[in-house]
């Protein structure tokens, strides 16, 4: 049973971090480069980030529980624990804070495109904050992947 839980830990780290990279740094840029309609590309990209956020929170829940049981009372001394916790908090901030705010700004701009409205500057600022948090989360994910084997020992 121990080997299965360790294998699942590694699979979920791979799924979460790999999914983040695939959506954020491969699929979204390809959408913007190839669709020709930035508004449509943004809508489609946004629809990919939502399930990725939920997947991340699910993975984080298992990873944190795994580390708690694996390390016992010393789980808070594990770098992997703090990496997963930080990534989960950033995911939650994006999923429950920034993404709904961006969607509300888009709705408030209707019938105009957000980039043609008076809300453009607020949207651009919040989108920039979201991008920075995603980059930080991606770098933490890289660190988690590198340290995954050590977290199991």
GIWOVEN-V469740 format. One record per helix or strand of 3 or more residues. SS is the DSSP state (hx for helix, st for strand). FROM is the first residue (numbers start at 1). LEN is the number of residues. If there is no record, write none. Layout:
# GIWOVEN-V469740
{{SS/FROM/LEN} {SS/FROM/LEN}}
This chain:
# GIWOVEN-V469740
{{hx/2/33} {hx/38/40} {hx/79/31} {hx/114/3} {hx/120/32}}
